[in-house]
């Protein structure tokens, strides 16, 4: 198998280009807010939710910058979180459910 090393710069550029192409709006880019008391509690909960001793789940890490995009496709709304580091990239896509009135 011909393995290639992860290229963070290439990954980020391709993701950004793709979301621009489909008309997604970048709504946030940066790090988590500064370490305030309330934010520290949220960070601890995030870490607790990612590993409970038996199961590991994936989610945004609190120690790497991330980007959030929003877009619409086929009448549905989506939010996408993208986070990378020098070794890997993660993309989390969430469909927003609209309230039925």
Secondary structure as the mmCIF struct_conf table of DSSP 4:
data_model
#
loop_
_struct_conf.conf_type_id
_struct_conf.id
_struct_conf.beg_label_comp_id
_struct_conf.beg_label_asym_id
_struct_conf.beg_label_seq_id
_struct_conf.end_label_comp_id
_struct_conf.end_label_asym_id
_struct_conf.end_label_seq_id
HELX_RH_AL_P HELX_RH_AL_P1 UNK A 8 UNK A 21
TURN_TY1_P TURN_TY1_P1 UNK A 22 UNK A 23
STRN STRN1 UNK A 25 UNK A 30
HELX_LH_PP_P HELX_LH_PP_P1 UNK A 31 UNK A 34
HELX_RH_AL_P HELX_RH_AL_P2 UNK A 37 UNK A 50
STRN STRN2 UNK A 51 UNK A 51
BEND BEND1 UNK A 53 UNK A 54
STRN STRN3 UNK A 56 UNK A 56
TURN_TY1_P TURN_TY1_P2 UNK A 62 UNK A 63
BEND BEND2 UNK A 64 UNK A 64
STRN STRN4 UNK A 66 UNK A 73
TURN_TY1_P TURN_TY1_P3 UNK A 74 UNK A 75
STRN STRN5 UNK A 76 UNK A 84
BEND BEND3 UNK A 86 UNK A 87
STRN STRN6 UNK A 89 UNK A 96
HELX_LH_PP_P HELX_LH_PP_P2 UNK A 97 UNK A 100
#
